Amino acid sequence: MRWFVFLFFLFFSLSFGQLKVVATYPWIGSLVKEIGKDKVSLYVIAKGTEDPHFVVPKPSHIAKLRDADLLIIQGAQLEIGFLPPLLQQSNNPRIQPGREGLLDLSQFVALIEKPASVSRAMGDVHPEGNPHYQLDPHNIPVLAKAVEKKLCELDQSNCAYYGTNLENFLSLWNTKLKEWDRDFEKLRSTRVIEYHKLYDYLLNRYGMVLVGTLEPLPGIPPTATHIEELLKTAQKVKYILQDVYHEKRTAQYVAKKLNAKMVVLPHDVGAVPEAKDLFSLFDEIVRRLSQ
């Protein structure tokens, strides 16, 4: 009994004082772990295998948001389908829009593909631009700095600790970045088709050529007419880039018709078993495109 009491108070003493952080997606959680380590208590809302546009709100999410000191989101309206009701029901004033406990990471990167106007006829277009910016590895250092700065603002007593962790992370990341840049350079000018406009930041960074998408419009499932038109115009396509959460039959069909290779790429930490953190996420993307 005494050992139970001792362990309870030991756990309590270790967790007491931790900054309670909620992240909407696993890659954000991975970044928080790198900077915050044992000084933060982390909860991640979405799973890496889920469609990031359509995460199912759960009561457990509300409970975590109610106690959160900090909510970190991808932003650019990617969470628009599930986060607003969770925020409202959390009744936590600290993490509401415009408050100090909300960090929108999309504010720190240059978003691409921002439409001049938006209408229903354009499909599920994000008015602020393409929100999948985490798939450019060159964006990660600036996002890490934004996380470190916010942790310091909310937990000044551990700011030096967060700063040291940031320096260590950036040192490792920049080393890996040189390696990834070298490997991705071999793919420059490679022609690809993707299911959804999910990998555009990666393609833009490394000069791969997007020939088309299996979706006729963002968020609209493939149609026979669209696929046949795509097959008529697509030439010298090497890869069909398939995510983990959409059906694969269309990509397999197009790959066979074009004599291309369908490659399932992770878009987030945990999307595939090999992508255990941010480092292995990009390692796995490189590996799958180099086979």
C-alpha positions in Angstrom: 0.0 0.0 0.0 2.8 2.4 0.9 4.5 1.6 -2.5 1.2 2.5 -4.3 1.0 5.8 -2.4 4.6 6.5 -3.2 4.2 5.8 -6.9 1.0 7.9 -7.0 2.7 10.9 -5.5 5.8 10.4 -7.7 3.6 10.4 -10.8 1.7 13.4 -9.6 4.9 15.3 -8.9 6.3 14.5 -12.3 3.1 15.6 -14.1 2.3 18.6 -11.9 3.4 21.8 -13.6 3.5 20.3 -17.1 2.1 22.5 -19.8 -1.0 20.8 -21.2 -0.8 20.9 -25.0 -3.3 19.7 -27.5 -2.2 19.3 -31.1 -4.7 18.6 -33.9 -2.4 16.3 -36.0 0.3 13.8 -35.2 3.1 15.7 -37.0 2.4 18.7 -34.8 2.5 16.4 -31.8 5.9 15.1 -32.9 7.2 18.6 -33.2 5.9 19.5 -29.7 7.6 16.4 -28.3 11.0 17.4 -29.8 10.8 20.9 -28.2 8.8 20.3 -25.0 9.9 16.8 -24.1 9.0 16.0 -20.4 7.9 19.6 -19.6 4.7 19.2 -21.6 1.7 16.9 -21.4 0.6 16.2 -25.0 -2.7 15.0 -26.5 -3.2 14.6 -30.3 -6.7 14.7 -31.7 -6.4 13.1 -35.1 -4.7 9.8 -36.1 -2.2 9.7 -38.9 -4.3 7.3 -40.8 -7.3 9.6 -40.9 -8.3 12.0 -43.6 -7.2 15.3 -42.1 -10.2 17.0 -43.5 -12.8 14.7 -41.8 -11.7 13.9 -38.3 -14.5 12.7 -36.1 -15.1 14.9 -33.0 -15.3 12.9 -29.8 -16.1 13.7 -26.1 -12.6 12.7 -25.2 -11.3 15.6 -27.4 -13.6 18.0 -25.6 -12.3 16.9 -22.2 -8.6 17.4 -23.2 -9.4 20.8 -24.8 -11.2 21.9 -21.6 -8.0 21.5 -19.6 -5.5 22.7 -22.3 -3.1 25.5 -21.8 -2.2 25.5 -25.5 -3.9 24.3 -28.6 -1.7 24.1 -31.7 -3.4 23.8 -35.1 -2.4 23.4 -38.7 -4.8 26.2 -39.7 -5.6 27.4 -43.2 -9.1 26.0 -42.4 -8.0 22.4 -42.6 -9.7 21.8 -39.2 -12.8 23.7 -40.2 -14.9 20.5 -40.3 -14.3 19.3 -36.8 -12.5 21.9 -34.5 -15.1 24.7 -34.1 -17.7 22.6 -32.3 -14.9 21.1 -30.1 -13.7 24.5 -29.2 -17.2 25.8 -28.4 -18.0 22.8 -26.2 -14.6 23.0 -24.4 -15.6 26.3 -22.6 -11.9 27.0 -22.4 -11.3 30.8 -23.0 -7.5 30.3 -23.1 -7.5 28.5 -26.4 -10.2 30.4 -28.3 -9.3 32.3 -31.6 -7.3 35.4 -30.8 -6.2 34.2 -27.3 -2.7 33.4 -26.1 -3.4 29.7 -25.9 -4.0 29.1 -29.6 -1.1 28.7 -32.0 -2.0 28.6 -35.7 1.1 27.3 -37.5 -0.2 28.2 -41.0 0.6 31.9 -40.1 4.4 31.1 -40.3 4.7 29.7 -43.8 3.9 31.0 -47.3 0.8 29.1 -48.4 0.5 28.2 -52.1 -2.5 27.9 -54.4 -4.6 30.6 -52.7 -7.6 31.1 -55.0 -8.6 34.6 -56.1 -12.2 33.7 -55.3 -14.1 30.6 -53.9 -17.3 29.0 -55.1 -19.0 25.6 -54.7 -18.2 24.9 -58.3 -14.5 24.7 -57.4 -15.0 21.7 -55.0 -13.6 21.7 -51.5 -11.1 24.5 -52.1 -9.4 26.1 -49.1 -9.8 29.8 -49.4 -6.5 30.6 -47.5 -4.5 28.3 -49.7 -3.3 24.7 -49.7 -3.0 23.6 -46.0 -0.6 20.7 -46.4 2.5 22.7 -45.9 4.2 20.3 -43.5 5.2 18.1 -46.5 7.9 20.6 -47.4 10.7 19.7 -45.0 12.2 23.2 -45.3 9.1 24.5 -43.5 9.7 22.5 -40.4 12.5 24.6 -38.9 10.4 27.8 -38.9 7.5 25.9 -37.4 9.8 24.5 -34.7 10.9 28.0 -33.8 7.2 29.1 -33.6 6.4 26.3 -31.2 9.5 27.0 -29.0 8.5 30.7 -28.8 5.0 29.9 -27.8 6.1 27.4 -25.1 8.4 30.1 -23.7 5.6 32.6 -23.6 3.4 30.3 -21.6 6.1 28.7 -19.5 8.9 31.2 -19.0 10.5 29.2 -16.2 11.4 26.4 -18.7 12.3 28.7 -21.6 16.0 27.8 -21.5 15.1 24.1 -21.6 12.9 24.6 -24.7 15.6 26.7 -26.3 18.2 23.9 -25.8 15.8 21.3 -27.2 15.1 23.5 -30.2 18.9 23.9 -30.9 19.4 20.2 -30.7 16.4 19.5 -33.0 17.5 22.0 -35.6 21.0 20.6 -35.7 19.7 17.1 -36.4 17.0 18.4 -38.8 19.5 20.4 -40.9 21.8 17.4 -41.2 18.9 15.3 -42.4 17.7 18.1 -44.7 20.9 18.0 -46.6 20.5 14.2 -47.1 16.8 14.6 -48.2 17.7 17.4 -50.5 20.3 15.2 -52.2 17.9 12.3 -52.5 15.0 14.3 -53.7 17.1 16.1 -56.3 17.3 12.8 -58.2 13.5 13.0 -58.7 13.6 16.5 -60.2 11.4 16.7 -63.4 9.7 13.4 -62.5 6.1 13.5 -63.8 3.5 12.4 -61.3 -0.3 12.2 -60.7 -1.7 12.5 -57.2 -5.1 11.6 -55.9 -5.7 14.8 -53.9 -3.6 18.0 -53.9 -1.8 16.7 -50.8 1.8 16.6 -51.9 2.1 19.9 -53.8 4.5 21.5 -51.4 6.9 18.5 -51.7 6.5 18.5 -55.5 7.1 22.3 -55.7 10.2 22.2 -53.4 11.9 19.5 -55.4 10.9 20.3 -59.0 8.6 17.3 -59.6 5.9 17.9 -62.3 2.3 17.4 -61.3 0.4 16.2 -64.4 -3.0 16.0 -62.8 -5.1 14.7 -60.0 -7.5 11.7 -59.8 -10.0 14.0 -58.2 -11.7 16.2 -60.8 -11.9 18.9 -58.2 -10.6 19.0 -54.6 -12.7 16.8 -52.4 -14.8 15.4 -55.3 -14.3 11.6 -55.9 -12.9 10.5 -59.3 -15.4 10.1 -62.1 -15.1 7.9 -65.2 -15.2 10.9 -67.5 -12.5 12.7 -65.6 -10.2 9.6 -65.5 -10.6 9.0 -69.2 -9.8 12.6 -70.0 -6.7 12.4 -67.7 -5.5 9.2 -69.5 -5.8 11.0 -72.9 -3.5 13.9 -71.9 -1.1 12.3 -69.3 2.3 11.4 -70.8 5.5 10.0 -69.4 4.0 9.7 -65.9 6.3 7.7 -63.5 4.3 7.7 -60.3 0.7 7.8 -59.2 0.9 9.2 -55.6 -1.7 7.6 -53.4 -2.5 8.6 -49.8 -3.4 6.1 -47.1 -7.1 7.1 -46.6 -8.6 7.3 -50.1 -9.6 4.2 -52.1 -6.8 2.7 -54.2 -8.7 1.1 -57.1 -8.6 4.3 -59.2 -4.9 4.8 -58.7 -4.2 1.2 -59.6 -6.3 1.4 -62.7 -4.5 4.6 -63.9 -1.1 3.3 -63.1 -1.8 0.2 -65.2 -3.1 2.2 -68.1 -0.1 4.6 -68.0 2.5 1.9 -67.2 3.3 4.0 -64.1 3.9 2.9 -60.5 1.4 3.5 -57.8 3.2 4.7 -54.6 1.4 5.0 -51.3 3.0 7.9 -49.5 2.5 8.9 -45.8 1.2 12.4 -45.3 1.6 12.5 -41.5 3.3 10.8 -38.7 1.6 7.5 -38.1 0.1 7.3 -41.5 2.2 4.2 -42.1 4.0 2.1 -39.4 7.4 3.3 -40.6 6.6 7.0 -40.1 7.0 7.1 -36.3 8.1 10.8 -36.1 8.9 13.7 -38.3 12.4 12.4 -39.2 11.1 8.9 -40.2 8.2 10.5 -42.1 10.5 12.1 -44.6 12.9 9.1 -44.6 9.9 6.9 -45.6 8.7 9.3 -48.3 12.2 9.3 -49.8 12.5 5.5 -49.5 9.2 4.8 -51.2 9.9 7.2 -54.1 13.4 5.7 -54.6 12.3 2.0 -54.9 
